[in-house]
Amino acid sequence: MSFFDSLKETAKNLGDKAADTAEIAKIKMKISSAESDIKGVYTAMGKKLFEEHPDYMEKFFTEEKGKIDELKATIASLNDKIEAVKNTVGKVEEVKEEVEEKAEEVKEKIEE
């Protein structure tokens, strides 16, 4: 086999390996997507069970239900803090406007 034939064969083999690698990557992405979809279904199932059958949750998933209740309370508390900050920002804006109005009045009196 000549050098060029050998080079050509090597290039062909590399091309085949690249195509195989790309195909494997595509298949792995499909697998990952399917696994993600399964997790989504499990999540939906759990949420439905939690919301529609609290008695079942209490009986078989006491610890998990407690954790979810705890996390929901944390979220509610954090939302309250967000509202408090928004109210504070609103009050700061009101005070800023009052100060600007007073400053304008003082400026006008000085100019008189």
Chimera marker file (.cmm) of the C-alpha trace (Angstrom):
<marker_set name="trace">
<marker id="1" x="0.000" y="0.000" z="0.000" r="1" g="1" b="0" radius="0.5"/>
<marker id="2" x="1.427" y="3.384" z="-0.936" r="1" g="1" b="0" radius="0.5"/>
<marker id="3" x="1.785" y="6.274" z="1.427" r="1" g="1" b="0" radius="0.5"/>
<marker id="4" x="-1.129" y="8.135" z="-0.189" r="1" g="1" b="0" radius="0.5"/>
<marker id="5" x="-3.376" y="5.084" z="-0.019" r="1" g="1" b="0" radius="0.5"/>
<marker id="6" x="-2.512" y="4.688" z="3.638" r="1" g="1" b="0" radius="0.5"/>
<marker id="7" x="-3.165" y="8.380" z="4.261" r="1" g="1" b="0" radius="0.5"/>
<marker id="8" x="-6.491" y="8.138" z="2.436" r="1" g="1" b="0" radius="0.5"/>
<marker id="9" x="-7.514" y="5.077" z="4.489" r="1" g="1" b="0" radius="0.5"/>
<marker id="10" x="-6.548" y="6.832" z="7.748" r="1" g="1" b="0" radius="0.5"/>
<marker id="11" x="-8.569" y="9.903" z="6.798" r="1" g="1" b="0" radius="0.5"/>
<marker id="12" x="-11.570" y="7.699" z="5.959" r="1" g="1" b="0" radius="0.5"/>
<marker id="13" x="-11.292" y="5.922" z="9.319" r="1" g="1" b="0" radius="0.5"/>
<marker id="14" x="-11.085" y="9.254" z="11.159" r="1" g="1" b="0" radius="0.5"/>
<marker id="15" x="-14.161" y="10.462" z="9.284" r="1" g="1" b="0" radius="0.5"/>
<marker id="16" x="-16.053" y="7.317" z="10.211" r="1" g="1" b="0" radius="0.5"/>
<marker id="17" x="-15.029" y="7.695" z="13.863" r="1" g="1" b="0" radius="0.5"/>
<marker id="18" x="-16.122" y="11.343" z="13.864" r="1" g="1" b="0" radius="0.5"/>
<marker id="19" x="-19.492" y="10.381" z="12.392" r="1" g="1" b="0" radius="0.5"/>
<marker id="20" x="-19.876" y="7.604" z="14.968" r="1" g="1" b="0" radius="0.5"/>
<marker id="21" x="-18.962" y="9.974" z="17.775" r="1" g="1" b="0" radius="0.5"/>
<marker id="22" x="-21.486" y="12.537" z="16.537" r="1" g="1" b="0" radius="0.5"/>
<marker id="23" x="-24.185" y="9.864" z="16.292" r="1" g="1" b="0" radius="0.5"/>
<marker id="24" x="-23.430" y="8.653" z="19.822" r="1" g="1" b="0" radius="0.5"/>
<marker id="25" x="-23.612" y="12.253" z="21.089" r="1" g="1" b="0" radius="0.5"/>
<marker id="26" x="-27.032" y="12.706" z="19.440" r="1" g="1" b="0" radius="0.5"/>
<marker id="27" x="-28.302" y="9.490" z="21.001" r="1" g="1" b="0" radius="0.5"/>
<marker id="28" x="-26.966" y="10.500" z="24.432" r="1" g="1" b="0" radius="0.5"/>
<marker id="29" x="-28.746" y="13.852" z="24.123" r="1" g="1" b="0" radius="0.5"/>
<marker id="30" x="-31.997" y="12.022" z="23.362" r="1" g="1" b="0" radius="0.5"/>
<marker id="31" x="-31.454" y="9.784" z="26.389" r="1" g="1" b="0" radius="0.5"/>
<marker id="32" x="-30.787" y="12.808" z="28.588" r="1" g="1" b="0" radius="0.5"/>
<marker id="33" x="-33.899" y="14.512" z="27.278" r="1" g="1" b="0" radius="0.5"/>
<marker id="34" x="-36.011" y="11.419" z="27.973" r="1" g="1" b="0" radius="0.5"/>
<marker id="35" x="-34.583" y="11.163" z="31.504" r="1" g="1" b="0" radius="0.5"/>
<marker id="36" x="-35.401" y="14.824" z="32.069" r="1" g="1" b="0" radius="0.5"/>
<marker id="37" x="-38.950" y="14.221" z="30.837" r="1" g="1" b="0" radius="0.5"/>
<marker id="38" x="-39.273" y="11.316" z="33.275" r="1" g="1" b="0" radius="0.5"/>
<marker id="39" x="-38.179" y="13.576" z="36.144" r="1" g="1" b="0" radius="0.5"/>
<marker id="40" x="-40.814" y="16.089" z="35.047" r="1" g="1" b="0" radius="0.5"/>
<marker id="41" x="-43.505" y="13.419" z="35.107" r="1" g="1" b="0" radius="0.5"/>
<marker id="42" x="-42.380" y="12.261" z="38.560" r="1" g="1" b="0" radius="0.5"/>
<marker id="43" x="-42.509" y="15.851" z="39.757" r="1" g="1" b="0" radius="0.5"/>
<marker id="44" x="-46.006" y="16.341" z="38.368" r="1" g="1" b="0" radius="0.5"/>
<marker id="45" x="-47.139" y="13.070" z="39.947" r="1" g="1" b="0" radius="0.5"/>
<marker id="46" x="-45.742" y="14.058" z="43.319" r="1" g="1" b="0" radius="0.5"/>
<marker id="47" x="-47.292" y="17.516" z="43.148" r="1" g="1" b="0" radius="0.5"/>
<marker id="48" x="-50.679" y="16.070" z="42.248" r="1" g="1" b="0" radius="0.5"/>
<marker id="49" x="-50.437" y="13.540" z="45.067" r="1" g="1" b="0" radius="0.5"/>
<marker id="50" x="-49.389" y="16.255" z="47.510" r="1" g="1" b="0" radius="0.5"/>
<marker id="51" x="-52.236" y="18.571" z="46.539" r="1" g="1" b="0" radius="0.5"/>
<marker id="52" x="-55.051" y="16.047" z="46.076" r="1" g="1" b="0" radius="0.5"/>
<marker id="53" x="-54.276" y="13.469" z="48.774" r="1" g="1" b="0" radius="0.5"/>
<marker id="54" x="-52.823" y="15.191" z="51.832" r="1" g="1" b="0" radius="0.5"/>
<marker id="55" x="-53.923" y="12.287" z="54.040" r="1" g="1" b="0" radius="0.5"/>
<marker id="56" x="-51.783" y="9.896" z="51.984" r="1" g="1" b="0" radius="0.5"/>
<marker id="57" x="-48.863" y="12.296" z="52.226" r="1" g="1" b="0" radius="0.5"/>
<marker id="58" x="-49.203" y="12.462" z="56.004" r="1" g="1" b="0" radius="0.5"/>
<marker id="59" x="-49.278" y="8.680" z="56.257" r="1" g="1" b="0" radius="0.5"/>
<marker id="60" x="-46.376" y="7.750" z="53.990" r="1" g="1" b="0" radius="0.5"/>
<marker id="61" x="-44.317" y="10.896" z="53.497" r="1" g="1" b="0" radius="0.5"/>
<marker id="62" x="-44.473" y="12.687" z="56.830" r="1" g="1" b="0" radius="0.5"/>
<marker id="63" x="-40.898" y="13.950" z="56.740" r="1" g="1" b="0" radius="0.5"/>
<marker id="64" x="-41.076" y="15.062" z="53.119" r="1" g="1" b="0" radius="0.5"/>
<marker id="65" x="-44.426" y="16.802" z="53.632" r="1" g="1" b="0" radius="0.5"/>
<marker id="66" x="-43.000" y="18.600" z="56.634" r="1" g="1" b="0" radius="0.5"/>
<marker id="67" x="-40.044" y="19.762" z="54.575" r="1" g="1" b="0" radius="0.5"/>
<marker id="68" x="-42.341" y="21.017" z="51.802" r="1" g="1" b="0" radius="0.5"/>
<marker id="69" x="-44.500" y="22.868" z="54.340" r="1" g="1" b="0" radius="0.5"/>
<marker id="70" x="-41.350" y="24.373" z="55.837" r="1" g="1" b="0" radius="0.5"/>
<marker id="71" x="-40.092" y="25.481" z="52.422" r="1" g="1" b="0" radius="0.5"/>
<marker id="72" x="-43.476" y="26.988" z="51.547" r="1" g="1" b="0" radius="0.5"/>
<marker id="73" x="-43.388" y="28.971" z="54.799" r="1" g="1" b="0" radius="0.5"/>
<marker id="74" x="-39.874" y="30.169" z="53.940" r="1" g="1" b="0" radius="0.5"/>
<marker id="75" x="-41.049" y="31.272" z="50.491" r="1" g="1" b="0" radius="0.5"/>
<marker id="76" x="-43.990" y="33.149" z="52.023" r="1" g="1" b="0" radius="0.5"/>
<marker id="77" x="-41.644" y="34.879" z="54.467" r="1" g="1" b="0" radius="0.5"/>
<marker id="78" x="-39.273" y="35.859" z="51.666" r="1" g="1" b="0" radius="0.5"/>
<marker id="79" x="-42.174" y="37.224" z="49.614" r="1" g="1" b="0" radius="0.5"/>
<marker id="80" x="-43.176" y="39.316" z="52.645" r="1" g="1" b="0" radius="0.5"/>
<marker id="81" x="-39.625" y="40.684" z="52.805" r="1" g="1" b="0" radius="0.5"/>
<marker id="82" x="-39.785" y="41.578" z="49.101" r="1" g="1" b="0" radius="0.5"/>
<marker id="83" x="-43.011" y="43.498" z="49.725" r="1" g="1" b="0" radius="0.5"/>
<marker id="84" x="-41.429" y="45.269" z="52.698" r="1" g="1" b="0" radius="0.5"/>
<marker id="85" x="-38.468" y="46.330" z="50.564" r="1" g="1" b="0" radius="0.5"/>
<marker id="86" x="-40.817" y="47.516" z="47.810" r="1" g="1" b="0" radius="0.5"/>
<marker id="87" x="-42.764" y="49.558" z="50.370" r="1" g="1" b="0" radius="0.5"/>
<marker id="88" x="-39.531" y="51.024" z="51.723" r="1" g="1" b="0" radius="0.5"/>
<marker id="89" x="-38.430" y="51.968" z="48.221" r="1" g="1" b="0" radius="0.5"/>
<marker id="90" x="-41.819" y="53.585" z="47.662" r="1" g="1" b="0" radius="0.5"/>
<marker id="91" x="-41.487" y="55.580" z="50.877" r="1" g="1" b="0" radius="0.5"/>
<marker id="92" x="-37.984" y="56.677" z="49.913" r="1" g="1" b="0" radius="0.5"/>
<marker id="93" x="-39.343" y="57.910" z="46.593" r="1" g="1" b="0" radius="0.5"/>
<marker id="94" x="-42.083" y="59.857" z="48.412" r="1" g="1" b="0" radius="0.5"/>
<marker id="95" x="-39.540" y="61.472" z="50.739" r="1" g="1" b="0" radius="0.5"/>
<marker id="96" x="-37.281" y="62.251" z="47.792" r="1" g="1" b="0" radius="0.5"/>
<marker id="97" x="-40.142" y="63.999" z="46.006" r="1" g="1" b="0" radius="0.5"/>
<marker id="98" x="-41.003" y="65.992" z="49.148" r="1" g="1" b="0" radius="0.5"/>
<marker id="99" x="-37.367" y="67.055" z="49.563" r="1" g="1" b="0" radius="0.5"/>
<marker id="100" x="-37.182" y="68.084" z="45.911" r="1" g="1" b="0" radius="0.5"/>
<marker id="101" x="-40.387" y="70.117" z="46.280" r="1" g="1" b="0" radius="0.5"/>
<marker id="102" x="-39.086" y="71.828" z="49.423" r="1" g="1" b="0" radius="0.5"/>
<marker id="103" x="-35.750" y="72.486" z="47.737" r="1" g="1" b="0" radius="0.5"/>
<marker id="104" x="-37.571" y="74.084" z="44.826" r="1" g="1" b="0" radius="0.5"/>
<marker id="105" x="-39.594" y="76.270" z="47.211" r="1" g="1" b="0" radius="0.5"/>
<marker id="106" x="-36.430" y="77.363" z="49.018" r="1" g="1" b="0" radius="0.5"/>
<marker id="107" x="-34.725" y="78.078" z="45.689" r="1" g="1" b="0" radius="0.5"/>
<marker id="108" x="-37.680" y="80.214" z="44.596" r="1" g="1" b="0" radius="0.5"/>
<marker id="109" x="-37.644" y="82.171" z="47.879" r="1" g="1" b="0" radius="0.5"/>
<marker id="110" x="-33.916" y="82.758" z="47.556" r="1" g="1" b="0" radius="0.5"/>
<marker id="111" x="-34.345" y="84.033" z="44.021" r="1" g="1" b="0" radius="0.5"/>
<marker id="112" x="-37.078" y="86.492" z="45.134" r="1" g="1" b="0" radius="0.5"/>
<link id1="1" id2="2" r="1" g="1" b="0" radius="0.2"/>
<link id1="2" id2="3" r="1" g="1" b="0" radius="0.2"/>
<link id1="3" id2="4" r="1" g="1" b="0" radius="0.2"/>
<link id1="4" id2="5" r="1" g="1" b="0" radius="0.2"/>
<link id1="5" id2="6" r="1" g="1" b="0" radius="0.2"/>
<link id1="6" id2="7" r="1" g="1" b="0" radius="0.2"/>
<link id1="7" id2="8" r="1" g="1" b="0" radius="0.2"/>
<link id1="8" id2="9" r="1" g="1" b="0" radius="0.2"/>
<link id1="9" id2="10" r="1" g="1" b="0" radius="0.2"/>
<link id1="10" id2="11" r="1" g="1" b="0" radius="0.2"/>
<link id1="11" id2="12" r="1" g="1" b="0" radius="0.2"/>
<link id1="12" id2="13" r="1" g="1" b="0" radius="0.2"/>
<link id1="13" id2="14" r="1" g="1" b="0" radius="0.2"/>
<link id1="14" id2="15" r="1" g="1" b="0" radius="0.2"/>
<link id1="15" id2="16" r="1" g="1" b="0" radius="0.2"/>
<link id1="16" id2="17" r="1" g="1" b="0" radius="0.2"/>
<link id1="17" id2="18" r="1" g="1" b="0" radius="0.2"/>
<link id1="18" id2="19" r="1" g="1" b="0" radius="0.2"/>
<link id1="19" id2="20" r="1" g="1" b="0" radius="0.2"/>
<link id1="20" id2="21" r="1" g="1" b="0" radius="0.2"/>
<link id1="21" id2="22" r="1" g="1" b="0" radius="0.2"/>
<link id1="22" id2="23" r="1" g="1" b="0" radius="0.2"/>
<link id1="23" id2="24" r="1" g="1" b="0" radius="0.2"/>
<link id1="24" id2="25" r="1" g="1" b="0" radius="0.2"/>
<link id1="25" id2="26" r="1" g="1" b="0" radius="0.2"/>
<link id1="26" id2="27" r="1" g="1" b="0" radius="0.2"/>
<link id1="27" id2="28" r="1" g="1" b="0" radius="0.2"/>
<link id1="28" id2="29" r="1" g="1" b="0" radius="0.2"/>
<link id1="29" id2="30" r="1" g="1" b="0" radius="0.2"/>
<link id1="30" id2="31" r="1" g="1" b="0" radius="0.2"/>
<link id1="31" id2="32" r="1" g="1" b="0" radius="0.2"/>
<link id1="32" id2="33" r="1" g="1" b="0" radius="0.2"/>
<link id1="33" id2="34" r="1" g="1" b="0" radius="0.2"/>
<link id1="34" id2="35" r="1" g="1" b="0" radius="0.2"/>
<link id1="35" id2="36" r="1" g="1" b="0" radius="0.2"/>
<link id1="36" id2="37" r="1" g="1" b="0" radius="0.2"/>
<link id1="37" id2="38" r="1" g="1" b="0" radius="0.2"/>
<link id1="38" id2="39" r="1" g="1" b="0" radius="0.2"/>
<link id1="39" id2="40" r="1" g="1" b="0" radius="0.2"/>
<link id1="40" id2="41" r="1" g="1" b="0" radius="0.2"/>
<link id1="41" id2="42" r="1" g="1" b="0" radius="0.2"/>
<link id1="42" id2="43" r="1" g="1" b="0" radius="0.2"/>
<link id1="43" id2="44" r="1" g="1" b="0" radius="0.2"/>
<link id1="44" id2="45" r="1" g="1" b="0" radius="0.2"/>
<link id1="45" id2="46" r="1" g="1" b="0" radius="0.2"/>
<link id1="46" id2="47" r="1" g="1" b="0" radius="0.2"/>
<link id1="47" id2="48" r="1" g="1" b="0" radius="0.2"/>
<link id1="48" id2="49" r="1" g="1" b="0" radius="0.2"/>
<link id1="49" id2="50" r="1" g="1" b="0" radius="0.2"/>
<link id1="50" id2="51" r="1" g="1" b="0" radius="0.2"/>
<link id1="51" id2="52" r="1" g="1" b="0" radius="0.2"/>
<link id1="52" id2="53" r="1" g="1" b="0" radius="0.2"/>
<link id1="53" id2="54" r="1" g="1" b="0" radius="0.2"/>
<link id1="54" id2="55" r="1" g="1" b="0" radius="0.2"/>
<link id1="55" id2="56" r="1" g="1" b="0" radius="0.2"/>
<link id1="56" id2="57" r="1" g="1" b="0" radius="0.2"/>
<link id1="57" id2="58" r="1" g="1" b="0" radius="0.2"/>
<link id1="58" id2="59" r="1" g="1" b="0" radius="0.2"/>
<link id1="59" id2="60" r="1" g="1" b="0" radius="0.2"/>
<link id1="60" id2="61" r="1" g="1" b="0" radius="0.2"/>
<link id1="61" id2="62" r="1" g="1" b="0" radius="0.2"/>
<link id1="62" id2="63" r="1" g="1" b="0" radius="0.2"/>
<link id1="63" id2="64" r="1" g="1" b="0" radius="0.2"/>
<link id1="64" id2="65" r="1" g="1" b="0" radius="0.2"/>
<link id1="65" id2="66" r="1" g="1" b="0" radius="0.2"/>
<link id1="66" id2="67" r="1" g="1" b="0" radius="0.2"/>
<link id1="67" id2="68" r="1" g="1" b="0" radius="0.2"/>
<link id1="68" id2="69" r="1" g="1" b="0" radius="0.2"/>
<link id1="69" id2="70" r="1" g="1" b="0" radius="0.2"/>
<link id1="70" id2="71" r="1" g="1" b="0" radius="0.2"/>
<link id1="71" id2="72" r="1" g="1" b="0" radius="0.2"/>
<link id1="72" id2="73" r="1" g="1" b="0" radius="0.2"/>
<link id1="73" id2="74" r="1" g="1" b="0" radius="0.2"/>
<link id1="74" id2="75" r="1" g="1" b="0" radius="0.2"/>
<link id1="75" id2="76" r="1" g="1" b="0" radius="0.2"/>
<link id1="76" id2="77" r="1" g="1" b="0" radius="0.2"/>
<link id1="77" id2="78" r="1" g="1" b="0" radius="0.2"/>
<link id1="78" id2="79" r="1" g="1" b="0" radius="0.2"/>
<link id1="79" id2="80" r="1" g="1" b="0" radius="0.2"/>
<link id1="80" id2="81" r="1" g="1" b="0" radius="0.2"/>
<link id1="81" id2="82" r="1" g="1" b="0" radius="0.2"/>
<link id1="82" id2="83" r="1" g="1" b="0" radius="0.2"/>
<link id1="83" id2="84" r="1" g="1" b="0" radius="0.2"/>
<link id1="84" id2="85" r="1" g="1" b="0" radius="0.2"/>
<link id1="85" id2="86" r="1" g="1" b="0" radius="0.2"/>
<link id1="86" id2="87" r="1" g="1" b="0" radius="0.2"/>
<link id1="87" id2="88" r="1" g="1" b="0" radius="0.2"/>
<link id1="88" id2="89" r="1" g="1" b="0" radius="0.2"/>
<link id1="89" id2="90" r="1" g="1" b="0" radius="0.2"/>
<link id1="90" id2="91" r="1" g="1" b="0" radius="0.2"/>
<link id1="91" id2="92" r="1" g="1" b="0" radius="0.2"/>
<link id1="92" id2="93" r="1" g="1" b="0" radius="0.2"/>
<link id1="93" id2="94" r="1" g="1" b="0" radius="0.2"/>
<link id1="94" id2="95" r="1" g="1" b="0" radius="0.2"/>
<link id1="95" id2="96" r="1" g="1" b="0" radius="0.2"/>
<link id1="96" id2="97" r="1" g="1" b="0" radius="0.2"/>
<link id1="97" id2="98" r="1" g="1" b="0" radius="0.2"/>
<link id1="98" id2="99" r="1" g="1" b="0" radius="0.2"/>
<link id1="99" id2="100" r="1" g="1" b="0" radius="0.2"/>
<link id1="100" id2="101" r="1" g="1" b="0" radius="0.2"/>
<link id1="101" id2="102" r="1" g="1" b="0" radius="0.2"/>
<link id1="102" id2="103" r="1" g="1" b="0" radius="0.2"/>
<link id1="103" id2="104" r="1" g="1" b="0" radius="0.2"/>
<link id1="104" id2="105" r="1" g="1" b="0" radius="0.2"/>
<link id1="105" id2="106" r="1" g="1" b="0" radius="0.2"/>
<link id1="106" id2="107" r="1" g="1" b="0" radius="0.2"/>
<link id1="107" id2="108" r="1" g="1" b="0" radius="0.2"/>
<link id1="108" id2="109" r="1" g="1" b="0" radius="0.2"/>
<link id1="109" id2="110" r="1" g="1" b="0" radius="0.2"/>
<link id1="110" id2="111" r="1" g="1" b="0" radius="0.2"/>
<link id1="111" id2="112" r="1" g="1" b="0" radius="0.2"/>
</marker_set>
